[in-house]
Amino acid sequence: MAQGRLLSQGVGKRLRGPFVRPVQAFYNGGVTTPILQINSGQLISKIQLWARELGFSQIGVAGVDLTSSEAGLSAWLAHGFHGDMGYMASHGLKRARPAELVPGTVSVITARMDYLPASTAPDWQTVELNRLNHPTEAIVSVYARGRDYHKVLRARLQKLSDRIADWIGPFGHRVFTDSAPVLEAELAARSGQGWRGKHTLLLSREAGSTFFLGEIYIDLALPLSEPVAAHCGSCNACIDICPTQAIVAPHRLDARRCISYLTIEHAGPIPLEFRPLIGNRIYGCDDCQLICPWNKFAQRSALPDFDERQGLAGSQLATLFAWTEEAFLRFTEGSPIRRIGHERWLRNIAVALGNARSSATPTEDQALRATLATRAEHPSEGVREHVAWALSL
């Protein structure tokens, strides 16, 4: 949830890859049978140590009984709040049933990894919000300015699993990070990583919400971490600031209205009523996190993987709109942005260029129109339609 984008933390994506099976002695008709005595407290301490060495900030352990989450998940899907993301419904209630998703699972290790670059300024929330006052500057969500977190977390979770295996012997496990039908935020909340904020993201008193989540489903019964109390109180800042009012009620998000969904997950035309509200955001939206008081405690990452790539912070819309597909692929190699493709990239920037025209001087507007005109005959009907809309304003 991804915590970086609003959609990434609540419910994961498609199921990929096989479950890593342990040696036969670990299973007896699907029931875990330990082949050696393990001091669980000592093992947890080891896991926490190894995790920190690998760049994780916190480790927790959750159980597999998420029955109390099933009604809420079913209602969310029934309302169509998942939009075009059909994969969120394709596995049904397996999201809330870890032992059905990966048979043999007894516990879930949850991991938190902070993503703010080490060079992030103390007043970073104000800095980022101020970007909205510069309509011709392209805004890319903070989490997406570095390396693709899927790759970073997945590799490090597997290394953590390997270290556990080196210490206790082979065990059944499978790693996830926003890549399967997993209730990531719910598991993280139940394992003491934080509480669910009104924007649906996980919040921590020590780290705000600027972190990624990952999980290791395991066939070992480990002591569960204690959940923490919620601390949002009467604050509704995230609800009030949302440009499209996507947070339709506390703890309930309509993804179809969310700018992160519209600029990343949604492949078709952006609905007309939301285009002016997108402003100069071309990939994701951080507003609900930028306004959150708890993010004054946001932690900087110790990993260089999440440092900002050149061109993804502070660039002009016109500069990014001029990228050819070859340039787009080159500049976004290893980035989460690459998966939306060049056409959706141009679609998003065309909307932002149209919005920039509303506050432009005549000279500036002439330049913006000239920039848009360079894509007026683009082979993609979707790009042409959004360019035409931007020119018609």
Residue pairs with C-beta under 8 A, 6 or more apart in sequence:
1 7
1 8
1 9
1 10
1 178
1 184
1 185
1 201
1 202
1 212
1 213
2 8
2 9
2 143
2 149
2 177
2 178
2 212
2 213
3 9
3 115
3 143
3 201
3 202
3 209
3 210
3 211
3 212
3 213
4 115
4 141
4 142
4 143
4 144
4 149
4 210
4 212
4 284
5 141
5 143
5 144
5 260
5 264
5 284
5 285
6 199
6 200
6 201
6 246
6 253
6 255
6 258
6 260
6 261
6 285
6 288
7 85
7 255
7 258
7 260
7 261
7 264
7 265
8 143
8 178
8 212
9 178
9 184
9 185
9 188
9 200
9 201
9 202
9 213
10 183
10 184
10 185
10 200
10 201
10 253
11 73
11 82
11 88
11 95
11 181
11 182
11 183
11 184
12 95
12 176
12 177
12 178
12 179
12 180
12 181
12 182
12 183
12 184
13 87
13 178
13 179
13 180
13 181
14 87
14 179
14 180
14 181
15 91
15 101
15 180
15 181
16 179
16 180
17 174
19 102
19 103
19 104
19 172
19 174
19 217
20 161
20 172
20 173
20 174
21 172
22 170
22 171
22 172
22 173
22 219
23 35
23 169
23 170
25 33
25 35
26 32
26 33
26 34
26 35
26 170
26 171
26 172
26 219
27 33
27 104
27 172
27 219
30 103
30 104
32 104
32 106
32 172
32 219
32 220
32 221
34 220
35 169
36 168
36 169
38 168
38 220
40 221
40 222
40 223
41 223
43 164
43 167
43 168
43 222
44 59
44 61
44 222
44 223
46 163
46 164
46 167
47 59
47 109
47 160
47 164
48 59
50 160
50 163
50 164
51 58
51 59
51 111
51 160
54 156
54 159
54 160
55 113
55 156
55 301
55 302
55 303
56 111
56 112
56 113
56 156
56 160
57 112
57 113
57 114
57 207
57 211
57 299
58 111
58 112
58 193
58 204
58 207
59 109
59 110
59 111
59 112
60 109
60 110
60 188
60 191
60 192
60 193
60 225
61 107
61 108
61 109
61 110
61 191
61 222
61 223
61 224
61 225
62 107
62 108
62 110
62 187
62 188
62 190
62 191
62 224
62 225
63 107
63 108
63 190
63 224
64 97
64 98
64 99
64 105
64 106
64 107
64 108
66 96
66 97
66 98
66 183
66 186
66 187
66 190
67 96
69 96
69 183
69 186
70 93
70 96
73 93
73 95
73 96
73 183
74 93
76 82
76 252
77 88
77 89
79 254
80 256
81 252
81 253
81 254
81 255
81 256
82 88
82 89
82 255
83 255
83 256
83 261
83 265
83 266
84 265
84 266
84 267
84 268
85 255
85 261
85 265
87 181
88 95
88 181
90 181
91 101
91 181
94 100
94 101
94 181
95 101
95 181
95 182
95 183
96 183
96 186
98 105
98 108
98 182
98 187
98 217
99 105
99 106
101 180
101 181
101 182
101 217
102 174
102 217
104 172
104 219
105 172
105 217
105 218
105 219
106 218
106 219
106 220
106 221
107 218
107 220
107 221
107 222
107 224
108 187
108 191
108 215
108 216
108 217
108 218
109 160
109 215
109 216
109 218
109 222
110 184
110 187
110 188
110 191
110 193
110 213
110 214
110 215
111 153
111 157
111 160
111 213
111 214
111 215
111 216
112 188
112 193
112 204
112 207
112 211
112 212
112 213
113 149
113 152
113 153
113 156
113 211
113 212
113 213
113 214
113 301
113 303
114 207
114 210
114 211
114 298
114 299
114 300
114 301
115 142
115 143
115 146
115 149
115 210
115 211
115 212
115 301
115 306
116 124
116 142
116 210
116 298
116 299
116 300
116 301
116 306
117 145
117 146
117 300
117 301
117 306
117 307
117 308
118 300
118 301
118 302
118 304
118 307
119 307
119 308
120 298
120 300
121 127
124 298
125 290
125 291
125 295
125 296
128 142
128 286
128 290
129 287
129 290
129 291
131 137
131 139
131 280
131 314
132 139
132 279
132 280
134 280
135 279
135 280
135 352
135 355
135 356
135 358
135 359
135 360
136 280
136 316
136 317
136 318
136 356
136 360
136 364
136 368
137 280
137 314
137 315
137 316
137 317
138 280
138 282
138 315
138 316
138 317
138 319
138 320
138 349
138 352
139 279
139 280
139 281
139 282
139 283
140 282
140 283
140 284
140 312
140 313
140 337
141 260
141 281
141 283
141 284
141 285
141 286
142 210
142 286
143 149
143 210
143 212
143 284
143 306
143 336
144 283
144 284
144 312
144 335
144 336
144 337
145 306
145 308
145 309
145 312
145 313
146 305
146 306
146 307
146 308
146 309
146 335
147 305
147 306
147 334
147 335
148 334
148 335
148 336
148 338
149 177
149 178
149 212
149 306
149 336
150 177
150 178
150 179
150 336
151 334
152 303
152 305
152 306
153 177
153 212
153 214
154 175
154 177
154 179
154 214
156 214
157 175
157 176
157 177
157 214
157 215
157 216
158 175
160 216
161 173
161 175
161 216
164 171
164 173
165 171
165 173
168 220
171 218
171 219
171 220
172 218
172 219
173 216
173 217
173 218
173 219
174 216
174 217
175 214
175 215
175 216
175 217
176 182
176 184
176 214
176 215
176 216
176 217
177 212
177 213
177 214
177 215
178 184
178 212
178 213
182 215
184 213
184 215
185 196
185 200
185 201
185 202
185 213
186 196
187 215
188 194
188 202
188 213
189 195
189 196
189 202
189 227
190 224
190 225
190 227
191 224
191 225
191 227
192 225
192 226
192 227
192 228
193 202
193 204
193 213
193 225
194 202
194 203
194 204
194 205
194 207
194 209
194 228
195 202
195 203
195 227
195 228
195 229
195 230
195 231
195 232
196 202
196 203
196 230
196 251
197 203
197 209
197 232
197 238
197 251
197 292
197 294
198 232
198 235
198 236
198 238
198 239
198 247
198 250
198 251
199 238
199 239
199 242
199 247
199 253
199 288
199 289
199 292
200 247
200 251
200 252
200 253
201 209
201 288
201 289
202 209
202 211
202 213
203 209
203 231
203 232
203 292
203 294
204 211
204 294
204 297
205 228
205 231
205 294
205 297
206 297
206 299
207 297
207 298
207 299
208 289
208 292
208 294
208 295
208 296
208 297
208 298
208 299
209 289
209 292
209 294
209 295
209 298
210 289
210 295
210 298
210 299
211 299
231 294
235 293
236 250
237 291
237 292
237 293
238 247
238 287
238 288
238 289
238 291
238 292
239 247
239 250
240 291
241 287
241 288
241 290
241 291
242 287
242 288
243 259
243 277
243 278
243 279
243 285
243 287
244 257
244 258
244 259
244 262
244 274
244 277
245 257
246 253
246 254
246 255
246 256
246 257
246 258
246 259
246 261
247 253
247 288
248 254
248 257
255 261
255 265
257 274
258 285
259 274
259 277
259 278
259 281
259 284
259 285
260 284
260 285
262 270
262 271
262 274
262 278
263 270
263 278
263 281
263 282
263 283
263 284
263 285
263 340
263 344
263 348
264 283
264 284
264 340
267 344
268 382
269 382
269 385
269 386
270 278
270 347
270 348
270 351
270 386
272 389
275 351
275 354
275 355
275 389
276 355
276 358
278 348
278 351
278 352
278 355
279 352
279 355
280 317
280 352
280 355
280 356
281 352
282 317
282 320
282 345
282 348
282 349
282 352
283 337
283 340
283 345
283 348
289 295
309 331
309 335
311 319
311 320
311 331
312 335
312 337
317 349
317 352
317 353
317 356
317 371
318 353
318 367
318 368
318 371
320 345
320 349
321 346
321 349
321 350
321 353
321 371
321 372
321 374
321 375
322 371
322 374
323 331
323 342
323 345
325 342
328 338
328 342
328 345
329 338
329 342
332 338
337 345
340 348
343 380
343 382
343 383
344 382
346 375
346 378
346 380
346 383
346 386
347 380
347 382
347 383
347 386
350 372
350 375
350 383
350 386
350 387
350 389
350 390
351 386
351 389
351 390
353 368
353 371
353 372
353 390
354 372
354 386
354 389
354 390
354 391
354 393
355 390
356 364
356 368
357 365
357 368
357 369
357 390
357 393
358 393
360 368
369 391
372 387
372 390
372 391
373 387
373 391
375 383
375 384
375 387
376 384
376 387
376 388
376 391
377 384
378 384
378 387
